[in-house]
Amino acid sequence: MSELDILAIGAHPDDVEIGAAGSLLLAVKQGKRVGILDLTYAELSSNGTVERRQAEAAEADKRLGIAVRYNFGLPDRGLERVRDEAISRVVDLIRQTRPRVVLAPYWQDRHPDHESVSRIVREAVFSAGIRLFTAERSLPAYRPSQLLYYFINTTATPNVVVDVTPVYAQKMEVLRSYRSQFEKEEGSVSTPLNNGYLELVEYRERLFGQQAGVMYAEGFVSAAPYVLTSL
């Protein structure tokens, strides 16, 4: 399994794209190897079958240009029941792919699965660096240098922002890959996602951009100090 520069982790297909698609697009353009991990197939979603969501994720992958996408197939709305398994499997993937940066959902969100994944990834990033921590496979310990939290439904004050202005139109195209989630179709259920959600995402990233002096920015929270080699 090839190593990655960035491993972005979410509960469901579209989580990572909502919070970080622009940053991933920029990373790919810079020649970095990017991977996405979805912990579940979102089988309990109000709209869209598992098969359709997977097809939409594949379309999003092509638009992003990422190297690989994984799905652990863990139970949607049941991540706390399999928490230890989830941590162990994420540890294995981190040790296999050795990413420099891991992205996870911000720890406060209206969707409990997003909060669960945030906790699972935090535990896994820490445990992956412990030599005697035993996961499913026997792999050398490795700890990413940076864990950053991206926003899905929550807006908080970021301490890291990425200027995604040059690729913002592309980010919106990536998100529109998930038509079952963001568009109202015949027979679909009304949800927060298909009632102006993409406009809210754009508003948030315009706000972050304004605060940073650019047009659009994606915001992240670093739990540890973000180290620069120079000013």
HELIX and SHEET records of a PDB file:
HELIX    1   1 ASP A   15  LYS A   29  1                                  15    
HELIX    2   2 VAL A   50  LEU A   64  1                                  15    
HELIX    3   3 LEU A   79  VAL A   82  5                                   4    
HELIX    4   4 ARG A   83  THR A   97  1                                  15    
HELIX    5   5 PRO A  112  ALA A  128  1                                  17    
HELIX    6   6 THR A  165  VAL A  167  5                                   3    
HELIX    7   7 TYR A  168  ARG A  176  1                                   9    
HELIX    8   8 ARG A  179  PHE A  182  1                                   4    
HELIX    9   9 PRO A  192  ASN A  194  5                                   3    
HELIX   10  10 TYR A  197  ALA A  212  1                                  16    
SHEET    1   A 7 VAL A  68  LEU A  74  0                                        
SHEET    2   A 7 VAL A  34  THR A  40  1                                        
SHEET    3   A 7 ILE A   6  GLY A  10  1                                        
SHEET    4   A 7 VAL A 101  PRO A 105  1                                        
SHEET    5   A 7 GLN A 146  TYR A 150  1                                        
SHEET    6   A 7 ALA A 217  SER A 222 -1                                        
SHEET    7   A 7 VAL A 160  ASP A 163 -1                                        
END                                                                             
